[in-house]
Amino acid sequence: MIKKIKSFIAEVRAEMQKVTWPTREELTGSTGVVLVTMFFLSAFIGVADFILSYALAVIMR
């Protein structure tokens, strides 16, 4: 059992060395895109929720 675990860890390390990690600039750019997209989508959903809630309140009166 211990031998299998050691083998697994060695294989994981070997695979992790094959990974092409993004540069700091690529990571910063991607993070910015994700944050801006999240902001706009959350704003859209918030506005849509407000409008639909208001419309439902008007209909229910």
N, C-alpha and C positions, 0 to 999 in steps of 0.2 A: 504494500500500500504506500509506504513512504517513497519507494522507488518511482511509483507512478506520479506522485505529487512533485517530486524533484524533476522528473522528465517534463511534466506539464509546465512548471515554472521556467525551465530552460527554453522550452519551445515558445512560451509567451515572450520571454526576453528577446529571443531571436526575431520574432515577428515584429516586436516593437521597434527594433533597430531598422527594419525595412520601411517603416512609416515615413512618409514625407510630411514633416510638420510645417505648418504655415509660418511665414515670417511675421514679425511684430506688426508690420504695416498691413499685411493681408488680414491679420486677426483683428486689428483696430478697425479697418474698413468694413469687414463683415459684421463686427459687433455694432458699428454705427448704423448699418443698413437694418439690422434686426431691431435695434432700439427705435429708429424712426418709423419702421413699419408697425411695430407694436403700438407706438403712440397714436398713429393715424387710425389704425384699426380699433383701438380702444375708444378713441374720440368718436368714430363713426358709430360704434355699437352703443355708446352712451347717448348720443344724439338720437339715434333710432329708437332706443328704449324710452327716452323722454317723450318723443313725439307719439309713439304708439301708446304709452301710458296715458298721455293727455287725451288722445283720440278716444281711447276706451272709456275714460272718465266722462267725456262729453256724451258719448253714446249711452252710457249707463244712467245718466241723469234723467 
